Amino acid sequence: VNPVSLKLKTKAIGHVTVTVTGNGGCPVEGATVKAIKTGAIKISPKKVDTDGNGEAAFTITAKKKTGNAKVIFKAGKLKEKVPVKVTK
């Protein structure tokens, strides 16, 4: 997951790329990555399949409220958390 954390101002937009690799570090094409959010953020899309580079791109938008949020990305049995801090 890149970046591993985000700091956004209210109503700002950030981007996260999830890369899925298999044995030997080879990219996995067509793996479904789901995003589950908590807190004052929106995420789009909620799920996407990886491309030929094993990458899935997500857009995170901060709402009007400040505080801490997080996004959990899942691909099969793999799970990664990305903390998001929303400030004014």
VMD Tcl script that builds the backbone (N, CA, C; Angstrom):
set m [mol new atoms 264]
animate dup $m
set s [atomselect $m all]
$s set {name element resname resid chain x y z} {
  {N N VAL 1 A 0.855 -1.175 0.000}
  {CA C VAL 1 A 0.000 0.000 0.000}
  {C C VAL 1 A 0.896 1.230 0.000}
  {N N ASN 2 A 0.587 2.160 -0.877}
  {CA C ASN 2 A 1.378 3.380 -0.958}
  {C C ASN 2 A 0.444 4.572 -1.144}
  {N N PRO 3 A 0.486 5.546 -0.255}
  {CA C PRO 3 A 1.313 5.653 0.950}
  {C C PRO 3 A 0.735 4.817 2.093}
  {N N VAL 4 A 1.518 4.629 3.136}
  {CA C VAL 4 A 1.089 3.815 4.275}
  {C C VAL 4 A 0.219 4.592 5.246}
  {N N SER 5 A 0.157 5.924 5.109}
  {CA C SER 5 A -0.741 6.760 5.893}
  {C C SER 5 A -1.014 8.037 5.107}
  {N N LEU 6 A -2.105 8.711 5.457}
  {CA C LEU 6 A -2.478 9.955 4.778}
  {C C LEU 6 A -2.818 11.024 5.803}
  {N N LYS 7 A -2.500 12.265 5.476}
  {CA C LYS 7 A -2.937 13.416 6.252}
  {C C LYS 7 A -3.592 14.356 5.258}
  {N N LEU 8 A -4.890 14.595 5.443}
  {CA C LEU 8 A -5.662 15.417 4.519}
  {C C LEU 8 A -6.333 16.563 5.254}
  {N N LYS 9 A -6.446 17.696 4.589}
  {CA C LYS 9 A -7.266 18.787 5.105}
  {C C LYS 9 A -8.718 18.475 4.766}
  {N N THR 10 A -9.671 19.085 5.498}
  {CA C THR 10 A -11.078 18.832 5.212}
  {C C THR 10 A -11.362 19.130 3.748}
  {N N LYS 11 A -12.165 18.295 3.147}
  {CA C LYS 11 A -12.583 18.349 1.745}
  {C C LYS 11 A -11.450 18.107 0.746}
  {N N ALA 12 A -10.269 17.726 1.208}
  {CA C ALA 12 A -9.139 17.453 0.309}
  {C C ALA 12 A -9.226 16.009 -0.215}
  {N N ILE 13 A -8.469 15.763 -1.273}
  {CA C ILE 13 A -8.461 14.453 -1.920}
  {C C ILE 13 A -7.055 13.857 -1.862}
  {N N GLY 14 A -6.987 12.560 -1.573}
  {CA C GLY 14 A -5.717 11.834 -1.588}
  {C C GLY 14 A -5.875 10.563 -2.406}
  {N N HIS 15 A -4.771 9.980 -2.781}
  {CA C HIS 15 A -4.788 8.766 -3.593}
  {C C HIS 15 A -3.948 7.683 -2.939}
  {N N VAL 16 A -4.432 6.452 -3.016}
  {CA C VAL 16 A -3.722 5.298 -2.482}
  {C C VAL 16 A -3.669 4.230 -3.569}
  {N N THR 17 A -2.498 3.632 -3.734}
  {CA C THR 17 A -2.330 2.532 -4.673}
  {C C THR 17 A -1.989 1.268 -3.892}
  {N N VAL 18 A -2.729 0.210 -4.176}
  {CA C VAL 18 A -2.486 -1.087 -3.558}
  {C C VAL 18 A -1.879 -1.987 -4.631}
  {N N THR 19 A -0.743 -2.594 -4.326}
  {CA C THR 19 A -0.096 -3.510 -5.259}
  {C C THR 19 A -0.164 -4.925 -4.695}
  {N N VAL 20 A -0.689 -5.827 -5.499}
  {CA C VAL 20 A -0.808 -7.233 -5.096}
  {C C VAL 20 A 0.241 -8.023 -5.865}
  {N N THR 21 A 1.084 -8.732 -5.110}
  {CA C THR 21 A 2.118 -9.568 -5.730}
  {C C THR 21 A 1.963 -11.007 -5.263}
  {N N GLY 22 A 2.425 -11.894 -6.101}
  {CA C GLY 22 A 2.365 -13.317 -5.771}
  {C C GLY 22 A 3.738 -13.840 -5.424}
  {N N ASN 23 A 3.926 -15.125 -5.606}
  {CA C ASN 23 A 5.212 -15.762 -5.323}
  {C C ASN 23 A 6.311 -15.117 -6.149}
  {N N GLY 24 A 7.437 -14.868 -5.534}
  {CA C GLY 24 A 8.572 -14.268 -6.233}
  {C C GLY 24 A 8.393 -12.798 -6.538}
  {N N GLY 25 A 7.367 -12.164 -5.959}
  {CA C GLY 25 A 7.152 -10.737 -6.179}
  {C C GLY 25 A 6.504 -10.396 -7.506}
  {N N CYS 26 A 5.968 -11.385 -8.203}
  {CA C CYS 26 A 5.321 -11.137 -9.497}
  {C C CYS 26 A 3.970 -10.469 -9.283}
  {N N PRO 27 A 3.629 -9.442 -10.098}
  {CA C PRO 27 A 2.335 -8.780 -9.951}
  {C C PRO 27 A 1.185 -9.721 -10.281}
  {N N VAL 28 A 0.076 -9.563 -9.552}
  {CA C VAL 28 A -1.108 -10.389 -9.767}
  {C C VAL 28 A -2.165 -9.537 -10.467}
  {N N GLU 29 A -2.476 -9.891 -11.695}
  {CA C GLU 29 A -3.500 -9.176 -12.455}
  {C C GLU 29 A -4.863 -9.791 -12.173}
  {N N GLY 30 A -5.905 -8.934 -12.026}
  {CA C GLY 30 A -7.266 -9.412 -11.842}
  {C C GLY 30 A -7.657 -9.758 -10.425}
  {N N ALA 31 A -6.803 -9.462 -9.449}
  {CA C ALA 31 A -7.166 -9.693 -8.044}
  {C C ALA 31 A -8.110 -8.574 -7.598}
  {N N THR 32 A -9.188 -8.929 -6.928}
  {CA C THR 32 A -10.136 -7.928 -6.448}
  {C C THR 32 A -9.658 -7.369 -5.114}
  {N N VAL 33 A -9.531 -6.045 -5.048}
  {CA C VAL 33 A -9.152 -5.353 -3.817}
  {C C VAL 33 A -10.372 -4.577 -3.340}
  {N N LYS 34 A -10.795 -4.825 -2.096}
  {CA C LYS 34 A -11.934 -4.134 -1.505}
  {C C LYS 34 A -11.430 -3.120 -0.491}
  {N N ALA 35 A -12.132 -1.997 -0.388}
  {CA C ALA 35 A -11.785 -0.949 0.572}
  {C C ALA 35 A -12.936 -0.761 1.549}
  {N N ILE 36 A -12.613 -0.815 2.843}
  {CA C ILE 36 A -13.592 -0.597 3.908}
  {C C ILE 36 A -13.111 0.595 4.713}
  {N N LYS 37 A -13.965 1.594 4.899}
  {CA C LYS 37 A -13.543 2.817 5.576}
  {C C LYS 37 A -14.259 2.989 6.906}
  {N N THR 38 A -13.583 3.718 7.807}
  {CA C THR 38 A -14.205 4.176 9.042}
  {C C THR 38 A -13.851 5.647 9.190}
  {N N GLY 39 A -14.735 6.422 9.763}
  {CA C GLY 39 A -14.442 7.830 10.007}
  {C C GLY 39 A -14.948 8.745 8.904}
  {N N ALA 40 A -14.534 10.014 8.988}
  {CA C ALA 40 A -15.060 11.090 8.146}
  {C C ALA 40 A -14.357 11.181 6.792}
  {N N ILE 41 A -14.402 10.084 6.036}
  {CA C ILE 41 A -13.810 10.063 4.702}
  {C C ILE 41 A -14.742 9.320 3.751}
  {N N LYS 42 A -14.548 9.567 2.462}
  {CA C LYS 42 A -15.218 8.799 1.412}
  {C C LYS 42 A -14.126 8.097 0.626}
  {N N ILE 43 A -14.439 6.939 0.077}
  {CA C ILE 43 A -13.454 6.227 -0.740}
  {C C ILE 43 A -14.126 5.760 -2.025}
  {N N SER 44 A -13.392 5.888 -3.107}
  {CA C SER 44 A -13.912 5.504 -4.407}
  {C C SER 44 A -12.804 4.871 -5.235}
  {N N PRO 45 A -13.033 3.782 -5.870}
  {CA C PRO 45 A -14.202 2.900 -5.772}
  {C C PRO 45 A -14.136 2.069 -4.493}
  {N N LYS 46 A -15.197 1.336 -4.210}
  {CA C LYS 46 A -15.210 0.476 -3.021}
  {C C LYS 46 A -14.480 -0.838 -3.285}
  {N N LYS 47 A -14.411 -1.231 -4.547}
  {CA C LYS 47 A -13.611 -2.404 -4.920}
  {C C LYS 47 A -13.183 -2.241 -6.370}
  {N N VAL 48 A -12.007 -2.801 -6.678}
  {CA C VAL 48 A -11.467 -2.717 -8.031}
  {C C VAL 48 A -10.536 -3.906 -8.253}
  {N N ASP 49 A -10.441 -4.342 -9.490}
  {CA C ASP 49 A -9.516 -5.418 -9.841}
  {C C ASP 49 A -8.161 -4.827 -10.205}
  {N N THR 50 A -7.100 -5.528 -9.857}
  {CA C THR 50 A -5.755 -5.056 -10.164}
  {C C THR 50 A -5.502 -5.102 -11.672}
  {N N ASP 51 A -4.645 -4.196 -12.123}
  {CA C ASP 51 A -4.277 -4.129 -13.536}
  {C C ASP 51 A -3.092 -5.055 -13.823}
  {N N GLY 52 A -2.508 -4.928 -15.003}
  {CA C GLY 52 A -1.388 -5.769 -15.398}
  {C C GLY 52 A -0.157 -5.614 -14.538}
  {N N ASN 53 A -0.055 -4.490 -13.806}
  {CA C ASN 53 A 1.060 -4.270 -12.884}
  {C C ASN 53 A 0.733 -4.725 -11.465}
  {N N GLY 54 A -0.450 -5.335 -11.287}
  {CA C GLY 54 A -0.871 -5.780 -9.957}
  {C C GLY 54 A -1.356 -4.638 -9.087}
  {N N GLU 55 A -1.707 -3.494 -9.704}
  {CA C GLU 55 A -2.076 -2.303 -8.933}
  {C C GLU 55 A -3.569 -1.994 -9.012}
  {N N ALA 56 A -4.086 -1.510 -7.887}
  {CA C ALA 56 A -5.456 -1.033 -7.778}
  {C C ALA 56 A -5.396 0.364 -7.166}
  {N N ALA 57 A -6.036 1.346 -7.813}
  {CA C ALA 57 A -5.973 2.740 -7.354}
  {C C ALA 57 A -7.289 3.152 -6.700}
  {N N PHE 58 A -7.172 3.897 -5.598}
  {CA C PHE 58 A -8.326 4.387 -4.850}
  {C C PHE 58 A -8.174 5.884 -4.584}
  {N N THR 59 A -9.309 6.593 -4.549}
  {CA C THR 59 A -9.331 8.013 -4.206}
  {C C THR 59 A -10.015 8.161 -2.856}
  {N N ILE 60 A -9.360 8.883 -1.947}
  {CA C ILE 60 A -9.910 9.123 -0.615}
  {C C ILE 60 A -10.191 10.610 -0.488}
  {N N THR 61 A -11.428 10.941 -0.107}
  {CA C THR 61 A -11.848 12.331 0.041}
  {C C THR 61 A -12.231 12.579 1.490}
  {N N ALA 62 A -11.634 13.607 2.093}
  {CA C ALA 62 A -11.964 13.979 3.464}
  {C C ALA 62 A -13.293 14.733 3.466}
  {N N LYS 63 A -14.107 14.454 4.458}
  {CA C LYS 63 A -15.362 15.184 4.617}
  {C C LYS 63 A -15.100 16.474 5.397}
  {N N LYS 64 A -16.161 17.110 5.869}
  {CA C LYS 64 A -16.031 18.379 6.590}
  {C C LYS 64 A -15.498 18.217 8.011}
  {N N LYS 65 A -15.691 17.037 8.618}
  {CA C LYS 65 A -15.262 16.812 9.997}
  {C C LYS 65 A -13.769 16.510 10.063}
  {N N THR 66 A -13.140 16.931 11.162}
  {CA C THR 66 A -11.741 16.580 11.404}
  {C C THR 66 A -11.702 15.336 12.298}
  {N N GLY 67 A -10.541 14.703 12.353}
  {CA C GLY 67 A -10.384 13.536 13.216}
  {C C GLY 67 A -9.625 12.426 12.527}
  {N N ASN 68 A -9.648 11.271 13.153}
  {CA C ASN 68 A -8.935 10.113 12.631}
  {C C ASN 68 A -9.890 9.163 11.934}
  {N N ALA 69 A -9.417 8.596 10.859}
  {CA C ALA 69 A -10.179 7.614 10.100}
  {C C ALA 69 A -9.200 6.534 9.665}
  {N N LYS 70 A -9.723 5.493 9.022}
  {CA C LYS 70 A -8.823 4.491 8.454}
  {C C LYS 70 A -9.519 3.793 7.306}
  {N N VAL 71 A -8.694 3.238 6.446}
  {CA C VAL 71 A -9.182 2.417 5.349}
  {C C VAL 71 A -8.508 1.055 5.479}
  {N N ILE 72 A -9.302 0.008 5.360}
  {CA C ILE 72 A -8.774 -1.347 5.359}
  {C C ILE 72 A -8.918 -1.874 3.936}
  {N N PHE 73 A -7.799 -2.262 3.353}
  {CA C PHE 73 A -7.790 -2.829 2.013}
  {C C PHE 73 A -7.665 -4.338 2.130}
  {N N LYS 74 A -8.544 -5.075 1.438}
  {CA C LYS 74 A -8.528 -6.536 1.484}
  {C C LYS 74 A -8.399 -7.091 0.071}
  {N N ALA 75 A -7.518 -8.060 -0.078}
  {CA C ALA 75 A -7.381 -8.819 -1.321}
  {C C ALA 75 A -7.224 -10.280 -0.916}
  {N N GLY 76 A -8.261 -11.064 -1.120}
  {CA C GLY 76 A -8.228 -12.444 -0.652}
  {C C GLY 76 A -8.093 -12.482 0.858}
  {N N LYS 77 A -7.085 -13.189 1.355}
  {CA C LYS 77 A -6.848 -13.280 2.799}
  {C C LYS 77 A -5.915 -12.180 3.302}
  {N N LEU 78 A -5.399 -11.353 2.378}
  {CA C LEU 78 A -4.485 -10.277 2.758}
  {C C LEU 78 A -5.267 -9.051 3.189}
  {N N LYS 79 A -4.727 -8.334 4.180}
  {CA C LYS 79 A -5.395 -7.147 4.703}
  {C C LYS 79 A -4.343 -6.124 5.121}
  {N N GLU 80 A -4.534 -4.872 4.710}
  {CA C GLU 80 A -3.647 -3.768 5.104}
  {C C GLU 80 A -4.492 -2.588 5.563}
  {N N LYS 81 A -4.052 -1.920 6.632}
  {CA C LYS 81 A -4.749 -0.747 7.156}
  {C C LYS 81 A -3.953 0.510 6.835}
  {N N VAL 82 A -4.668 1.571 6.441}
  {CA C VAL 82 A -4.056 2.865 6.181}
  {C C VAL 82 A -4.757 3.902 7.063}
  {N N PRO 83 A -4.038 4.456 8.055}
  {CA C PRO 83 A -4.634 5.507 8.868}
  {C C PRO 83 A -4.724 6.817 8.087}
  {N N VAL 84 A -5.824 7.561 8.314}
  {CA C VAL 84 A -6.021 8.842 7.656}
  {C C VAL 84 A -6.347 9.871 8.728}
  {N N LYS 85 A -5.585 10.957 8.766}
  {CA C LYS 85 A -5.847 12.039 9.710}
  {C C LYS 85 A -6.420 13.214 8.922}
  {N N VAL 86 A -7.581 13.709 9.343}
  {CA C VAL 86 A -8.242 14.837 8.680}
  {C C VAL 86 A -8.100 16.056 9.575}
  {N N THR 87 A -7.501 17.125 9.025}
  {CA C THR 87 A -7.285 18.362 9.785}
  {C C THR 87 A -7.920 19.540 9.047}
  {N N LYS 88 A -8.021 20.683 9.742}
  {CA C LYS 88 A -8.551 21.899 9.101}
  {C C LYS 88 A -7.493 22.587 8.299}
}
mol reanalyze $m
mol bondsrecalc $m
mol representation Tube
mol addrep $m
